[in-house]
Amino acid sequence: MLNWLQTNWRALVEIALLSVGIHYVITFIRGTRAAAVVTGFLILLLSLTLVTTLLNLQVLKLLLLALLPSLALIVIVLFQPELRRLLARLGNLPFFVNVREQRESIEVIVQAAERLADVRIGMLVAIEQTVPVHDVVESGIVVDCQATPEMLETIFFPNNAIHDGGVIIRGDRITHAACIFPLSTRPDLSRTLGTRHRAAIGLSEETDAIVVVVSEETGAISYAHQGRLVRNVTLEHLRDFLTRRLVKAPRPRSWLEWLRSLRVRRAARTPAPTP
């Protein structure tokens, strides 16, 4: 057994790396528009390969072999939005300047969602992270002002000229309003979803932005991220999700601080004894 491992350890490492890579690729594209495209592309490729092999179709086999060098270019063209989002995530560029600004911006969004939900005024806000949102949206009016709950209420007030469409927030500033976000065309979405929610899902499929939605009909608060829509969330749920996604935890300066942080987390997870 030991001799076999010494001889074949490279093959085992390759299999492990390929398995991890395939797992993360499937996890990344699951639930996005790319999932259906990947499935159809693989079915077509496997079907053509199987037919050419079983029937020994030489011309078709030569065409497939000629297309293989262009496969990388085809993948880049078909999955350009997903690849851009993946590279942006790997880059892990900072979104906010510091923790204080992070938390202040989160509170602005949560308070605006609460106020607009109470009076059933629709809201559609995209929180930009590493992928520029305005590159994939249509139209939009440049605003460039401080993000506050009052400003968001003013923008989405029904009699306002720019209340239709979405708002883009970058850092602690509102950059654009009245933006037309791309609608999701996934066939598995519920037919009861309105345009706002489909636009939120569509933008989260194209970029790594977090999109917060307030329903005009019910006042329910939802958010979309990575092509997934979570509906009817509480304010505490929304605040917790935004904090986990947007607030960058400070890294420990030394291994002693790292050990102390582990002890604090372990103590926090330990339930208190019942009297």
C-alpha positions in Angstrom: 0.0 0.0 0.0 2.8 2.4 0.9 4.6 1.6 -2.3 1.4 2.3 -4.3 0.9 5.7 -2.6 4.5 6.6 -3.3 4.1 5.8 -6.9 0.6 7.4 -7.5 0.6 10.3 -5.0 0.7 12.8 -7.9 -2.4 11.3 -9.4 -4.2 11.5 -6.1 -3.2 15.2 -5.7 -4.5 15.9 -9.2 -7.8 14.2 -8.5 -8.2 16.1 -5.2 -7.5 19.4 -6.9 -9.9 18.7 -9.8 -12.6 17.6 -7.4 -12.3 20.7 -5.3 -12.2 22.9 -8.4 -15.3 21.3 -9.9 -17.2 21.5 -6.6 -16.5 25.2 -6.2 -17.4 25.9 -9.9 -20.7 24.1 -9.5 -21.4 25.8 -6.2 -20.7 29.2 -7.7 -22.9 28.9 -10.8 -25.8 27.1 -9.0 -28.9 29.2 -9.0 -27.7 31.6 -11.6 -28.5 32.0 -15.3 -25.2 30.3 -16.1 -26.4 27.1 -14.6 -28.9 26.4 -17.5 -26.3 27.5 -20.1 -23.7 25.2 -18.6 -26.1 22.2 -18.5 -27.2 22.7 -22.1 -23.6 23.2 -23.3 -22.4 20.0 -21.6 -25.3 18.0 -22.8 -24.7 19.2 -26.4 -21.0 18.5 -26.2 -21.4 15.0 -24.7 -24.1 14.1 -27.2 -22.0 15.1 -30.1 -19.0 13.3 -28.8 -21.0 10.1 -28.1 -22.6 10.1 -31.6 -19.3 10.7 -33.4 -17.7 7.9 -31.4 -20.4 5.3 -31.8 -21.1 6.0 -35.4 -17.5 6.7 -36.3 -18.3 10.0 -38.0 -14.9 11.2 -39.1 -16.0 14.7 -40.4 -17.9 15.6 -37.3 -15.0 14.3 -35.2 -12.6 16.5 -37.0 -14.9 19.5 -36.5 -15.0 18.8 -32.8 -11.3 18.5 -32.6 -10.9 21.8 -34.4 -13.3 23.5 -32.0 -11.4 22.4 -28.9 -8.7 25.1 -29.0 -11.5 27.7 -29.2 -13.3 26.3 -26.2 -11.6 28.7 -23.8 -12.8 31.7 -25.8 -16.3 30.3 -26.0 -16.4 29.9 -22.2 -15.2 33.5 -21.7 -17.9 34.9 -24.1 -20.7 32.8 -22.7 -19.9 33.3 -19.0 -18.4 36.7 -19.0 -20.6 38.2 -16.2 -20.0 35.1 -13.9 -16.2 35.1 -14.6 -16.0 38.8 -13.8 -17.9 38.3 -10.5 -15.7 35.3 -9.6 -12.5 37.3 -10.3 -13.8 40.2 -8.3 -14.5 37.9 -5.4 -11.0 36.4 -5.6 -9.6 39.9 -5.6 -11.5 40.6 -2.3 -11.3 44.3 -2.8 -12.5 46.4 0.2 -16.0 48.0 -0.1 -16.0 50.5 2.7 -13.2 52.6 4.1 -13.5 51.5 7.7 -15.7 49.6 10.1 -17.4 52.7 11.4 -18.5 53.7 7.9 -19.5 50.2 7.1 -21.9 50.1 10.1 -23.2 53.6 9.4 -24.1 52.7 5.8 -25.8 49.5 6.9 -27.9 51.5 9.4 -28.9 53.9 6.6 -30.2 51.1 4.5 -32.0 49.3 7.3 -33.7 52.5 8.5 -34.8 53.5 5.0 -36.2 50.0 4.5 -38.1 50.2 7.8 -39.6 53.6 7.1 -40.6 52.8 3.5 -42.0 49.4 4.5 -44.2 51.0 7.1 -45.9 53.3 4.5 -45.7 50.6 1.7 -43.5 52.6 -0.7 -41.4 50.5 -3.0 -37.6 50.6 -2.7 -34.8 49.0 -4.8 -31.3 49.7 -3.6 -28.1 48.1 -4.9 -25.1 48.1 -2.6 -22.1 48.0 -4.8 -19.1 45.9 -3.8 -16.2 45.0 -6.1 -18.0 44.9 -9.5 -19.1 48.3 -10.8 -22.9 48.2 -11.0 -23.4 51.0 -13.4 -21.6 49.1 -16.1 -24.5 46.6 -16.4 -27.5 48.9 -15.8 -29.4 51.0 -18.3 -29.9 54.8 -18.0 -29.7 56.2 -14.5 -29.3 59.8 -13.2 -26.1 60.8 -11.5 -26.9 61.9 -7.9 -23.6 61.7 -5.9 -24.8 62.7 -2.5 -24.4 61.4 1.1 -26.5 58.3 1.7 -29.1 59.0 4.4 -32.5 57.5 5.2 -34.1 60.8 4.4 -32.5 61.0 1.0 -33.6 57.5 0.1 -37.2 58.3 1.3 -37.1 61.4 -0.9 -35.9 59.5 -4.0 -38.5 56.8 -3.7 -41.4 59.0 -2.8 -44.1 58.3 -5.5 -44.5 61.9 -6.6 -40.7 62.2 -7.2 -39.6 62.4 -10.8 -36.8 59.8 -10.2 -38.7 57.3 -7.9 -39.0 54.7 -10.7 -36.0 52.3 -11.0 -33.2 51.5 -8.6 -30.6 53.4 -6.6 -26.9 52.5 -6.5 -24.9 53.0 -3.3 -21.2 53.0 -3.3 -19.5 53.2 0.1 -21.5 55.9 2.0 -22.7 57.8 -1.1 -25.7 57.5 -3.5 -24.1 57.5 -6.9 -27.1 57.0 -9.3 -30.9 56.9 -9.1 -33.7 55.9 -11.6 -31.5 53.0 -12.9 -33.1 50.2 -14.9 -31.6 46.9 -13.6 -31.5 43.8 -15.8 -34.4 41.5 -15.2 -33.7 37.9 -14.4 -35.0 35.4 -17.1 -34.6 32.3 -15.0 -37.6 29.9 -15.7 -37.6 28.6 -12.1 -38.7 31.9 -10.6 -42.2 32.2 -9.2 -44.7 33.9 -11.4 -45.9 36.0 -8.5 -42.6 37.9 -8.4 -42.9 41.5 -9.5 -40.5 43.6 -11.6 -38.6 44.9 -8.6 -37.8 41.5 -7.3 -36.8 40.2 -10.8 -34.6 43.2 -11.3 -33.0 42.6 -7.9 -32.2 38.9 -8.8 -31.0 39.9 -12.3 -28.5 42.5 -11.0 -27.3 40.1 -8.3 -26.7 37.5 -11.1 -24.6 40.0 -13.2 -22.6 41.5 -10.3 -21.7 40.8 -6.7 -23.9 43.6 -5.4 -26.4 43.1 -2.6 -29.9 44.4 -3.6 -32.4 45.3 -1.0 -36.1 45.4 -2.0 -39.2 46.8 -0.3 -42.5 45.6 -1.8 -45.0 48.4 -2.7 -47.9 46.0 -2.4 -47.2 44.3 0.9 -44.3 46.3 2.5 -42.3 43.1 2.8 -38.5 43.5 2.9 -36.3 41.2 0.8 -32.8 41.0 -0.5 -31.0 39.4 -3.4 -27.4 38.2 -3.5 -25.6 35.9 -5.9 -28.8 35.2 -7.8 -30.7 34.1 -4.6 -33.7 36.0 -3.3 -34.6 35.9 0.4 -38.1 37.3 1.0 -40.0 38.6 3.9 -37.0 39.2 6.2 -37.0 41.1 9.5 -35.0 44.2 10.1 -32.7 42.2 12.4 -32.2 39.5 9.7 -31.4 42.2 7.1 -28.9 44.0 9.5 -27.2 40.7 10.4 -26.8 39.7 6.7 -25.5 43.1 5.7 -23.1 43.1 8.6 -21.7 39.6 7.8 -21.3 40.4 4.1 -20.0 44.0 4.3 -18.2 44.5 7.6 -14.6 43.4 7.3 -13.6 41.9 10.7 -10.2 43.3 11.8 -7.4 40.7 11.6 -5.5 39.8 14.8 -2.1 41.4 15.1 -0.4 38.4 16.6 -1.0 34.7 17.3 -1.8 35.5 20.9 -4.7 37.8 19.8 -5.8 35.0 17.5 -5.9 32.5 20.3 -7.8 35.0 22.5 -10.4 35.5 19.7 -10.8 31.7 19.4 -11.5 31.5 23.2 -14.0 34.3 23.0 -15.9 32.6 20.1 -15.9 29.3 21.9 -17.2 30.9 25.1 -19.9 32.6 23.1 -21.0 29.3 21.6 -21.1 27.5 25.0 -24.7 27.7 26.4 -25.0 29.1 29.9 -25.9 26.5 32.6 -29.5 26.4 33.5 -30.3 27.2 37.2 
